[in-house]
């Protein structure tokens, strides 16, 4: 209730002409603002203009306040959901990066520690040649550089 009274007083104060306001500098060099010019000093008349925000808005009703509250709440929820989605995306990327790092390190360990073979279409083991092995090692090292930091 007191907020409404304060709002009404503020609006009532802006509805009336505040009269003339004069700006002048006193003997200490301090700028003063008064309703009448000083008799012994030069003063400048300052025109006071009310801002558009001071005028009564057409939606300053309880329903208008409720509508603005709903709009603000919706914007806040949308922002929170967008932040949550961004965090989930960042978490997924971090998880995938860690998985690629782990896989690349495991593959490098296998490629550098023992003979590696593949199974052909007849089910036979075919060991990697040195050139193929070096190529695979370089490819997995590139993956490790990109995903392990």
URTABEL-V34614 format. One record per helix or strand of 3 or more residues. SS is the DSSP state (H for helix, E for strand). FROM is the first residue (numbers start at 1). TO is the last residue. Records with the same first field share a line. If there is no record, write none. Layout:
# URTABEL-V34614
SS: FROM-TO, FROM-TO
This chain:
# URTABEL-V34614
H: 2-15, 52-54, 62-113, 130-148
E: 21-25, 31-34, 44-46, 117-119, 125-127
